[in-house]
Amino acid sequence: MRRGLIIFIILLTLTGCSDYSKENGKESSTVVTPPDSSTLNPSTSSELTITTIPDPTAIPDSGISVDIDVNSKQGDIIVLGHYEQDNDLSNGKEPIEWIVLSNEGEKILLLSKYGLDCLPYNYKRENITWETCTLRKWLNEDFYNSAFSDEEKGKINTTYVEVPEFIDPDKQTAFYHYQNIIGENTNDKVFILSIYDIANQLYGFNSDLNEQDINRRCNPTAYAIEKGVVTSNLYNKDEISKHYTTKDGKYTCLWWIRSYTDGTHYTHAVGVDGKIVGSGLKYSSVREYLAGEVLIKNYAVRPAMWISLK
Protein backbone atom coordinates (compact mmCIF):
# COMPACT_ATOMS: atom_id res chain seq x y z
CA MET A 1 0.00 0.00 0.00
CA ARG A 2 2.83 2.36 0.92
CA ARG A 3 4.70 1.54 -2.30
CA GLY A 4 1.58 2.28 -4.38
CA LEU A 5 1.18 5.64 -2.63
CA ILE A 6 4.80 6.60 -3.47
CA ILE A 7 4.30 5.74 -7.16
CA PHE A 8 1.09 7.80 -7.24
CA ILE A 9 2.88 10.86 -5.76
CA ILE A 10 5.74 10.57 -8.31
CA LEU A 11 3.30 10.35 -11.21
CA LEU A 12 1.28 13.30 -9.94
CA THR A 13 4.45 15.40 -9.82
CA LEU A 14 5.58 14.41 -13.31
CA THR A 15 2.26 15.04 -15.03
CA GLY A 16 2.16 18.59 -13.69
CA CYS A 17 5.48 19.55 -15.23
CA SER A 18 6.92 20.22 -18.67
CA ASP A 19 10.59 20.05 -19.36
CA TYR A 20 12.15 22.48 -21.78
CA SER A 21 15.51 21.99 -23.42
CA LYS A 22 17.33 24.62 -25.40
CA GLU A 23 18.87 23.82 -28.77
CA ASN A 24 20.59 26.42 -30.94
CA GLY A 25 19.09 29.19 -28.85
CA LYS A 26 15.51 27.95 -29.33
CA GLU A 27 13.28 26.19 -26.87
CA SER A 28 11.71 22.81 -27.55
CA SER A 29 9.20 21.26 -25.20
CA THR A 30 9.35 17.76 -23.76
CA VAL A 31 6.01 16.18 -22.89
CA VAL A 32 5.94 13.49 -20.23
CA THR A 33 3.11 10.97 -20.61
CA PRO A 34 2.26 8.77 -17.60
CA PRO A 35 1.63 5.07 -18.05
CA ASP A 36 -1.92 3.80 -18.22
CA SER A 37 -3.32 3.84 -14.67
CA SER A 38 -4.76 0.39 -15.16
CA THR A 39 -1.24 -1.05 -15.34
CA LEU A 40 -0.15 0.36 -11.97
CA ASN A 41 0.63 -2.47 -9.65
CA PRO A 42 3.07 -2.48 -6.74
CA SER A 43 4.46 -5.78 -8.01
CA THR A 44 5.21 -4.54 -11.56
CA SER A 45 7.22 -1.64 -13.02
CA SER A 46 5.90 0.79 -15.61
CA GLU A 47 7.94 3.16 -17.83
CA LEU A 48 7.07 6.72 -18.70
CA THR A 49 6.80 7.73 -22.37
CA ILE A 50 8.77 10.89 -23.23
CA THR A 51 8.05 12.71 -26.50
CA THR A 52 10.06 15.75 -27.66
CA ILE A 53 8.19 18.26 -29.83
CA PRO A 54 10.58 20.10 -32.17
CA ASP A 55 10.45 23.87 -32.39
CA PRO A 56 9.64 24.63 -36.07
CA THR A 57 11.47 27.99 -35.85
CA ALA A 58 14.73 26.49 -34.62
CA ILE A 59 17.73 26.32 -36.94
CA PRO A 60 18.87 22.69 -36.73
CA ASP A 61 22.46 21.52 -36.79
CA SER A 62 23.32 21.11 -40.48
CA GLY A 63 25.18 17.89 -39.77
CA ILE A 64 27.75 18.84 -42.42
CA SER A 65 30.83 21.00 -42.55
CA VAL A 66 30.29 24.53 -43.77
CA ASP A 67 33.50 24.15 -45.76
CA ILE A 68 32.51 23.94 -49.42
CA ASP A 69 34.45 21.89 -51.95
CA VAL A 70 36.73 24.37 -53.72
CA ASN A 71 36.45 22.24 -56.85
CA SER A 72 32.67 22.60 -57.07
CA LYS A 73 31.74 23.28 -60.68
CA GLN A 74 28.80 24.74 -62.54
CA GLY A 75 25.78 22.44 -62.16
CA ASP A 76 26.92 20.77 -58.93
CA ILE A 77 24.56 20.66 -55.94
CA ILE A 78 25.60 22.02 -52.55
CA VAL A 79 23.63 21.72 -49.31
CA LEU A 80 23.70 24.73 -47.02
CA GLY A 81 21.18 26.07 -44.51
CA HIS A 82 17.68 24.85 -43.63
CA TYR A 83 14.22 26.04 -44.61
CA GLU A 84 10.71 24.60 -44.41
CA GLN A 85 10.05 22.69 -47.63
CA ASP A 86 7.87 19.59 -47.17
CA ASN A 87 5.12 21.64 -45.47
CA ASP A 88 5.26 19.38 -42.43
CA LEU A 89 6.15 21.72 -39.58
CA SER A 90 6.32 18.87 -37.07
CA ASN A 91 9.56 17.48 -38.50
CA GLY A 92 11.47 20.75 -38.61
CA LYS A 93 13.20 22.46 -41.52
CA GLU A 94 14.78 20.64 -44.42
CA PRO A 95 18.32 21.18 -45.80
CA ILE A 96 18.45 23.65 -48.69
CA GLU A 97 19.90 22.43 -51.97
CA TRP A 98 21.76 24.97 -54.11
CA ILE A 99 22.87 24.80 -57.75
CA VAL A 100 26.40 26.04 -58.38
CA LEU A 101 26.23 28.63 -61.17
CA SER A 102 29.84 29.77 -61.13
CA ASN A 103 33.11 29.06 -59.35
CA GLU A 104 35.53 31.98 -59.40
CA GLY A 105 38.21 30.37 -57.28
CA GLU A 106 37.66 32.26 -54.04
CA LYS A 107 33.87 32.33 -54.20
CA ILE A 108 30.95 30.52 -55.82
CA LEU A 109 27.54 31.73 -56.96
CA LEU A 110 24.59 29.66 -55.74
CA LEU A 111 20.93 29.54 -56.78
CA SER A 112 18.35 27.56 -54.82
CA LYS A 113 17.38 24.42 -56.70
CA TYR A 114 13.72 24.83 -55.77
CA GLY A 115 11.34 27.74 -55.41
CA LEU A 116 11.50 28.02 -51.62
CA ASP A 117 8.67 30.42 -50.87
CA CYS A 118 5.87 32.46 -52.38
CA LEU A 119 5.98 36.23 -52.00
CA PRO A 120 5.21 39.28 -54.12
CA TYR A 121 8.09 41.40 -55.39
CA ASN A 122 6.50 44.21 -53.43
CA TYR A 123 3.46 44.19 -51.16
CA LYS A 124 2.01 47.32 -52.74
CA ARG A 125 1.36 48.29 -56.35
CA GLU A 126 3.61 51.31 -56.59
CA ASN A 127 6.71 52.65 -58.30
CA ILE A 128 9.37 50.45 -56.77
CA THR A 129 13.02 49.54 -57.25
CA TRP A 130 15.09 46.56 -56.15
CA GLU A 131 16.63 48.82 -53.52
CA THR A 132 13.28 49.50 -51.83
CA CYS A 133 11.14 46.45 -52.65
CA THR A 134 9.81 44.28 -49.83
CA LEU A 135 11.24 41.09 -51.37
CA ARG A 136 14.80 42.37 -50.91
CA LYS A 137 14.05 43.19 -47.27
CA TRP A 138 12.55 39.72 -46.69
CA LEU A 139 15.52 37.93 -48.27
CA ASN A 140 18.12 39.80 -46.24
CA GLU A 141 16.27 39.74 -42.94
CA ASP A 142 13.62 37.04 -42.54
CA PHE A 143 15.06 34.42 -44.87
CA TYR A 144 18.71 35.07 -44.04
CA ASN A 145 18.16 34.87 -40.28
CA SER A 146 15.78 31.91 -40.49
CA ALA A 147 17.72 29.72 -42.91
CA PHE A 148 21.32 29.98 -41.72
CA SER A 149 23.27 29.41 -38.53
CA ASP A 150 25.89 31.92 -37.42
CA GLU A 151 28.61 29.67 -38.80
CA GLU A 152 26.86 29.44 -42.17
CA LYS A 153 26.31 33.20 -42.27
CA GLY A 154 30.07 33.59 -41.92
CA LYS A 155 30.50 31.98 -45.35
CA ILE A 156 27.98 34.21 -47.14
CA ASN A 157 29.58 37.18 -48.89
CA THR A 158 28.12 40.65 -49.01
CA THR A 159 27.49 41.19 -52.71
CA TYR A 160 27.47 44.49 -54.55
CA VAL A 161 24.23 44.18 -56.50
CA GLU A 162 24.04 46.50 -59.48
CA VAL A 163 20.80 48.05 -60.65
CA PRO A 164 19.60 46.13 -63.73
CA GLU A 165 18.77 48.11 -66.83
CA PHE A 166 15.34 48.08 -68.38
CA ILE A 167 15.06 45.31 -70.93
CA ASP A 168 12.95 44.95 -74.05
CA PRO A 169 12.24 41.18 -73.94
CA ASP A 170 11.69 41.07 -77.72
CA LYS A 171 14.80 42.97 -78.78
CA GLN A 172 16.78 41.83 -75.70
CA THR A 173 18.35 45.27 -75.47
CA ALA A 174 18.28 47.89 -72.77
CA PHE A 175 16.27 51.07 -72.94
CA TYR A 176 16.25 53.99 -70.57
CA HIS A 177 12.83 55.54 -70.18
CA TYR A 178 12.94 55.68 -66.39
CA GLN A 179 16.59 56.26 -65.56
CA ASN A 180 15.68 58.74 -62.83
CA ILE A 181 13.73 56.17 -60.78
CA ILE A 182 15.64 52.90 -61.18
CA GLY A 183 17.10 53.09 -57.69
CA GLU A 184 20.57 52.66 -56.26
CA ASN A 185 22.97 49.74 -56.28
CA THR A 186 22.81 47.70 -53.08
CA ASN A 187 24.94 45.52 -50.82
CA ASP A 188 23.11 42.28 -50.10
CA LYS A 189 23.76 38.94 -48.49
CA VAL A 190 20.93 37.33 -50.46
CA PHE A 191 19.37 38.49 -53.73
CA ILE A 192 17.59 37.18 -56.82
CA LEU A 193 19.11 36.77 -60.28
CA SER A 194 18.88 39.53 -62.85
CA ILE A 195 17.68 39.25 -66.43
CA TYR A 196 21.33 39.16 -67.53
CA ASP A 197 22.14 36.33 -65.14
CA ILE A 198 19.45 34.04 -66.54
CA ALA A 199 20.82 34.59 -70.07
CA ASN A 200 24.41 33.89 -69.03
CA GLN A 201 25.74 30.78 -70.79
CA LEU A 202 28.56 30.55 -68.24
CA TYR A 203 25.86 29.91 -65.62
CA GLY A 204 24.36 27.13 -67.73
CA PHE A 205 21.46 29.11 -69.25
CA ASN A 206 20.36 29.72 -72.83
CA SER A 207 21.45 33.16 -74.03
CA ASP A 208 18.14 33.65 -75.87
CA LEU A 209 15.52 34.88 -73.42
CA ASN A 210 12.69 33.93 -75.79
CA GLU A 211 13.78 30.31 -76.07
CA GLN A 212 12.46 27.61 -73.79
CA ASP A 213 15.24 26.61 -71.43
CA ILE A 214 14.90 23.57 -69.19
CA ASN A 215 17.79 24.85 -67.06
CA ARG A 216 15.72 27.93 -66.22
CA ARG A 217 12.68 25.89 -65.20
CA CYS A 218 12.02 25.55 -61.50
CA ASN A 219 9.99 23.23 -59.32
CA PRO A 220 8.53 24.75 -56.11
CA THR A 221 8.55 23.05 -52.74
CA ALA A 222 5.36 21.75 -51.12
CA TYR A 223 5.63 24.65 -48.67
CA ALA A 224 5.81 27.21 -51.49
CA ILE A 225 2.80 25.61 -53.17
CA GLU A 226 0.87 25.80 -49.92
CA LYS A 227 1.79 29.49 -49.73
CA GLY A 228 0.26 30.09 -53.17
CA VAL A 229 2.68 29.19 -55.98
CA VAL A 230 0.81 27.91 -59.05
CA THR A 231 2.46 25.02 -60.90
CA SER A 232 2.38 24.30 -64.63
CA ASN A 233 -0.09 21.42 -64.32
CA LEU A 234 -2.70 23.85 -62.91
CA TYR A 235 -2.54 26.27 -65.84
CA ASN A 236 -5.65 24.55 -67.12
CA LYS A 237 -6.47 27.19 -69.72
CA ASP A 238 -3.22 26.39 -71.47
CA GLU A 239 -3.01 22.66 -72.19
CA ILE A 240 0.57 22.97 -73.41
CA SER A 241 1.72 24.24 -70.01
CA LYS A 242 0.84 20.89 -68.44
CA HIS A 243 3.76 19.35 -70.29
CA TYR A 244 6.39 21.71 -68.91
CA THR A 245 8.55 19.93 -66.36
CA THR A 246 12.04 20.11 -64.94
CA LYS A 247 14.81 17.65 -65.82
CA ASP A 248 13.58 15.30 -63.11
CA GLY A 249 9.99 15.41 -64.37
CA LYS A 250 8.48 17.79 -61.83
CA TYR A 251 5.96 20.52 -62.62
CA THR A 252 7.34 24.01 -62.93
CA CYS A 253 6.41 27.49 -61.71
CA LEU A 254 7.11 31.14 -62.41
CA TRP A 255 9.87 32.75 -60.36
CA TRP A 256 10.98 36.33 -59.85
CA ILE A 257 14.08 37.92 -61.37
CA ARG A 258 15.60 41.31 -60.68
CA SER A 259 14.85 43.49 -63.69
CA TYR A 260 12.23 46.00 -64.78
CA THR A 261 10.32 46.45 -68.01
CA ASP A 262 8.08 49.27 -69.25
CA GLY A 263 6.78 50.51 -65.93
CA THR A 264 8.15 50.64 -62.42
CA HIS A 265 5.36 48.55 -60.94
CA TYR A 266 6.28 45.69 -63.27
CA THR A 267 9.29 43.41 -63.39
CA HIS A 268 10.37 40.23 -65.14
CA ALA A 269 9.94 36.59 -64.21
CA VAL A 270 10.88 33.23 -65.66
CA GLY A 271 7.88 31.37 -67.04
CA VAL A 272 6.88 27.73 -66.59
CA ASP A 273 8.51 26.95 -69.95
CA GLY A 274 11.82 28.61 -69.09
CA LYS A 275 11.24 31.70 -71.25
CA ILE A 276 11.34 35.26 -70.00
CA VAL A 277 8.00 36.74 -68.95
CA GLY A 278 7.53 40.49 -68.72
CA SER A 279 4.87 43.14 -68.36
CA GLY A 280 2.29 43.27 -71.11
CA LEU A 281 2.47 39.52 -71.70
CA LYS A 282 -0.81 37.89 -70.78
CA TYR A 283 0.07 34.56 -69.19
CA SER A 284 -2.85 32.12 -69.32
CA SER A 285 -3.48 30.76 -65.87
CA VAL A 286 -6.24 29.80 -63.48
CA ARG A 287 -6.25 33.38 -62.21
CA GLU A 288 -5.39 35.17 -65.47
CA TYR A 289 -2.98 37.77 -64.20
CA LEU A 290 -0.47 39.97 -65.98
CA ALA A 291 2.92 38.39 -65.59
CA GLY A 292 5.43 40.66 -63.94
CA GLU A 293 3.27 42.99 -61.84
CA VAL A 294 5.14 43.42 -58.56
CA LEU A 295 2.26 42.60 -56.21
CA ILE A 296 1.48 39.18 -57.73
CA LYS A 297 1.38 36.67 -54.90
CA ASN A 298 1.83 33.32 -56.66
CA TYR A 299 5.36 33.52 -58.05
CA ALA A 300 8.15 31.54 -56.40
CA VAL A 301 11.28 32.98 -54.82
CA ARG A 302 14.68 31.46 -55.65
CA PRO A 303 17.34 33.04 -53.44
CA ALA A 304 20.86 33.48 -54.80
CA MET A 305 24.11 34.35 -53.04
CA TRP A 306 27.88 34.28 -53.29
CA ILE A 307 29.68 31.95 -50.87
CA SER A 308 33.30 32.37 -49.80
CA LEU A 309 35.64 29.43 -50.45
CA LYS A 310 38.36 30.86 -48.19
C-alpha positions in Angstrom: 0.0 0.0 0.0 2.8 2.4 0.9 4.7 1.5 -2.3 1.6 2.3 -4.4 1.2 5.6 -2.6 4.8 6.6 -3.5 4.3 5.7 -7.2 1.1 7.8 -7.2 2.9 10.9 -5.8 5.7 10.6 -8.3 3.3 10.3 -11.2 1.3 13.3 -9.9 4.5 15.4 -9.8 5.6 14.4 -13.3 2.3 15.0 -15.0 2.2 18.6 -13.7 5.5 19.6 -15.2 6.9 20.2 -18.7 10.6 20.1 -19.4 12.1 22.5 -21.8 15.5 22.0 -23.4 17.3 24.6 -25.4 18.9 23.8 -28.8 20.6 26.4 -30.9 19.1 29.2 -28.9 15.5 28.0 -29.3 13.3 26.2 -26.9 11.7 22.8 -27.5 9.2 21.3 -25.2 9.3 17.8 -23.8 6.0 16.2 -22.9 5.9 13.5 -20.2 3.1 11.0 -20.6 2.3 8.8 -17.6 1.6 5.1 -18.1 -1.9 3.8 -18.2 -3.3 3.8 -14.7 -4.8 0.4 -15.2 -1.2 -1.1 -15.3 -0.2 0.4 -12.0 0.6 -2.5 -9.7 3.1 -2.5 -6.7 4.5 -5.8 -8.0 5.2 -4.5 -11.6 7.2 -1.6 -13.0 5.9 0.8 -15.6 7.9 3.2 -17.8 7.1 6.7 -18.7 6.8 7.7 -22.4 8.8 10.9 -23.2 8.1 12.7 -26.5 10.1 15.7 -27.7 8.2 18.3 -29.8 10.6 20.1 -32.2 10.5 23.9 -32.4 9.6 24.6 -36.1 11.5 28.0 -35.9 14.7 26.5 -34.6 17.7 26.3 -36.9 18.9 22.7 -36.7 22.5 21.5 -36.8 23.3 21.1 -40.5 25.2 17.9 -39.8 27.8 18.8 -42.4 30.8 21.0 -42.5 30.3 24.5 -43.8 33.5 24.2 -45.8 32.5 23.9 -49.4 34.4 21.9 -51.9 36.7 24.4 -53.7 36.4 22.2 -56.8 32.7 22.6 -57.1 31.7 23.3 -60.7 28.8 24.7 -62.5 25.8 22.4 -62.2 26.9 20.8 -58.9 24.6 20.7 -55.9 25.6 22.0 -52.5 23.6 21.7 -49.3 23.7 24.7 -47.0 21.2 26.1 -44.5 17.7 24.9 -43.6 14.2 26.0 -44.6 10.7 24.6 -44.4 10.1 22.7 -47.6 7.9 19.6 -47.2 5.1 21.6 -45.5 5.3 19.4 -42.4 6.2 21.7 -39.6 6.3 18.9 -37.1 9.6 17.5 -38.5 11.5 20.8 -38.6 13.2 22.5 -41.5 14.8 20.6 -44.4 18.3 21.2 -45.8 18.4 23.7 -48.7 19.9 22.4 -52.0 21.8 25.0 -54.1 22.9 24.8 -57.7 26.4 26.0 -58.4 26.2 28.6 -61.2 29.8 29.8 -61.1 33.1 29.1 -59.4 35.5 32.0 -59.4 38.2 30.4 -57.3 37.7 32.3 -54.0 33.9 32.3 -54.2 30.9 30.5 -55.8 27.5 31.7 -57.0 24.6 29.7 -55.7 20.9 29.5 -56.8 18.4 27.6 -54.8 17.4 24.4 -56.7 13.7 24.8 -55.8 11.3 27.7 -55.4 11.5 28.0 -51.6 8.7 30.4 -50.9 5.9 32.5 -52.4 6.0 36.2 -52.0 5.2 39.3 -54.1 8.1 41.4 -55.4 6.5 44.2 -53.4 3.5 44.2 -51.2 2.0 47.3 -52.7 1.4 48.3 -56.3 3.6 51.3 -56.6 6.7 52.7 -58.3 9.4 50.5 -56.8 13.0 49.5 -57.3 15.1 46.6 -56.2 16.6 48.8 -53.5 13.3 49.5 -51.8 11.1 46.5 -52.7 9.8 44.3 -49.8 11.2 41.1 -51.4 14.8 42.4 -50.9 14.1 43.2 -47.3 12.6 39.7 -46.7 15.5 37.9 -48.3 18.1 39.8 -46.2 16.3 39.7 -42.9 13.6 37.0 -42.5 15.1 34.4 -44.9 18.7 35.1 -44.0 18.2 34.9 -40.3 15.8 31.9 -40.5 17.7 29.7 -42.9 21.3 30.0 -41.7 23.3 29.4 -38.5 25.9 31.9 -37.4 28.6 29.7 -38.8 26.9 29.4 -42.2 26.3 33.2 -42.3 30.1 33.6 -41.9 30.5 32.0 -45.4 28.0 34.2 -47.1 29.6 37.2 -48.9 28.1 40.6 -49.0 27.5 41.2 -52.7 27.5 44.5 -54.5 24.2 44.2 -56.5 24.0 46.5 -59.5 20.8 48.0 -60.7 19.6 46.1 -63.7 18.8 48.1 -66.8 15.3 48.1 -68.4 15.1 45.3 -70.9 13.0 45.0 -74.0 12.2 41.2 -73.9 11.7 41.1 -77.7 14.8 43.0 -78.8 16.8 41.8 -75.7 18.3 45.3 -75.5 18.3 47.9 -72.8 16.3 51.1 -72.9 16.3 54.0 -70.6 12.8 55.5 -70.2 12.9 55.7 -66.4 16.6 56.3 -65.6 15.7 58.7 -62.8 13.7 56.2 -60.8 15.6 52.9 -61.2 17.1 53.1 -57.7 20.6 52.7 -56.3 23.0 49.7 -56.3 22.8 47.7 -53.1 24.9 45.5 -50.8 23.1 42.3 -50.1 23.8 38.9 -48.5 20.9 37.3 -50.5 19.4 38.5 -53.7 17.6 37.2 -56.8 19.1 36.8 -60.3 18.9 39.5 -62.9 17.7 39.2 -66.4 21.3 39.2 -67.5 22.1 36.3 -65.1 19.5 34.0 -66.5 20.8 34.6 -70.1 24.4 33.9 -69.0 25.7 30.8 -70.8 28.6 30.5 -68.2 25.9 29.9 -65.6 24.4 27.1 -67.7 21.5 29.1 -69.3 20.4 29.7 -72.8 21.5 33.2 -74.0 18.1 33.7 -75.9 15.5 34.9 -73.4 12.7 33.9 -75.8 13.8 30.3 -76.1 12.5 27.6 -73.8 15.2 26.6 -71.4 14.9 23.6 -69.2 17.8 24.9 -67.1 15.7 27.9 -66.2 12.7 25.9 -65.2 12.0 25.6 -61.5 10.0 23.2 -59.3 8.5 24.7 -56.1 8.5 23.0 -52.7 5.4 21.7 -51.1 5.6 24.6 -48.7 5.8 27.2 -51.5 2.8 25.6 -53.2 0.9 25.8 -49.9 1.8 29.5 -49.7 0.3 30.1 -53.2 2.7 29.2 -56.0 0.8 27.9 -59.0 2.5 25.0 -60.9 2.4 24.3 -64.6 -0.1 21.4 -64.3 -2.7 23.8 -62.9 -2.5 26.3 -65.8 -5.7 24.5 -67.1 -6.5 27.2 -69.7 -3.2 26.4 -71.5 -3.0 22.7 -72.2 0.6 23.0 -73.4 1.7 24.2 -70.0 0.8 20.9 -68.4 3.8 19.3 -70.3 6.4 21.7 -68.9 8.5 19.9 -66.4 12.0 20.1 -64.9 14.8 17.6 -65.8 13.6 15.3 -63.1 10.0 15.4 -64.4 8.5 17.8 -61.8 6.0 20.5 -62.6 7.3 24.0 -62.9 6.4 27.5 -61.7 7.1 31.1 -62.4 9.9 32.7 -60.4 11.0 36.3 -59.9 14.1 37.9 -61.4 15.6 41.3 -60.7 14.9 43.5 -63.7 12.2 46.0 -64.8 10.3 46.4 -68.0 8.1 49.3 -69.3 6.8 50.5 -65.9 8.2 50.6 -62.4 5.4 48.5 -60.9 6.3 45.7 -63.3 9.3 43.4 -63.4 10.4 40.2 -65.1 9.9 36.6 -64.2 10.9 33.2 -65.7 7.9 31.4 -67.0 6.9 27.7 -66.6 8.5 27.0 -70.0 11.8 28.6 -69.1 11.2 31.7 -71.3 11.3 35.3 -70.0 8.0 36.7 -68.9 7.5 40.5 -68.7 4.9 43.1 -68.4 2.3 43.3 -71.1 2.5 39.5 -71.7 -0.8 37.9 -70.8 0.1 34.6 -69.2 -2.8 32.1 -69.3 -3.5 30.8 -65.9 -6.2 29.8 -63.5 -6.2 33.4 -62.2 -5.4 35.2 -65.5 -3.0 37.8 -64.2 -0.5 40.0 -66.0 2.9 38.4 -65.6 5.4 40.7 -63.9 3.3 43.0 -61.8 5.1 43.4 -58.6 2.3 42.6 -56.2 1.5 39.2 -57.7 1.4 36.7 -54.9 1.8 33.3 -56.7 5.4 33.5 -58.1 8.1 31.5 -56.4 11.3 33.0 -54.8 14.7 31.5 -55.7 17.3 33.0 -53.4 20.9 33.5 -54.8 24.1 34.4 -53.0 27.9 34.3 -53.3 29.7 32.0 -50.9 33.3 32.4 -49.8 35.6 29.4 -50.5 38.4 30.9 -48.2 
